[in-house]
Each structure stands twice: as structure tokens, then as C-alpha cells.
């Protein structure tokens, strides 16, 4: 069976906090892997985890992205193609538009949609229109 992970689960697995809940979460994940289950992380959850790791756990953008990238290669874990393209952008922690904006635009493009934005930096992305 494939389970979609909530942000709270991803954060427990990435941070180990709070300790008791993180231990229960890790045990459930390991049980699932042993049973042949898989786990999917949506773009929304990846985005929320990215910001939460920075805001609530005091990590830098680079550390948050590194944690997500490492997690994405874990056993039984999958993310969207939008995530894979965005997380592997060179210097993603420094570029503008950043990680979440790139996932958003990629997701719209995948659906055959054009991204409208008021952010000038979106000009750098394919399939976008900037409103000035």
C-alpha cells in the first residue's frame, strides 16, 4: 500500500523531535517498509516541511533542502517529478525564484498551465507570465 505523508510525519522523521513521537513515527515507517509499503510526499508537504525546518528548527535554507533531498532517497519514499527537478537545481538555496516557486511553476507546466506571477524573478522560468 502507498501512504501519503503529512507534514507532521515528515518533520518527525527529519528532525527526530519531539523525541517520543519521532520514535513512534520512525517505528511506523520501518514497519511499513518491512511490509512492502511505500510513502509519498506531496509538493505541498515538501514546501511546508522546507519552511518549518527553517522557522521552527532554526536551520538554513541549505540545511532544509539537504535534509529533504537526503530524505527523498530513503527506502520506500517518493516525491513528485517537480520536486526532483527543483531540488536538483544547482545552488537552489541561493537562486531566485527558489525551491518552492520552482516546484509550483513546474507543477502548473506539467498540467499544461501557465504560471501567472507578480514576481519579476519568475521571468527566468519556462511557462510563466509576469504581471507588472
Secondary structure as UniProt FT lines:
FT   STRAND          2..4
FT   HELIX           7..15
FT   HELIX           19..34
FT   TURN            35..36
FT   STRAND          38..41
FT   HELIX           43..57
FT   HELIX           61..72
FT   TURN            75..76
FT   STRAND          77..79
FT   HELIX           81..87
FT   TURN            90..94
FT   HELIX           99..110
FT   TURN            111..112
FT   STRAND          115..117
FT   HELIX           120..124
FT   TURN            126..127
FT   STRAND          128..130
//
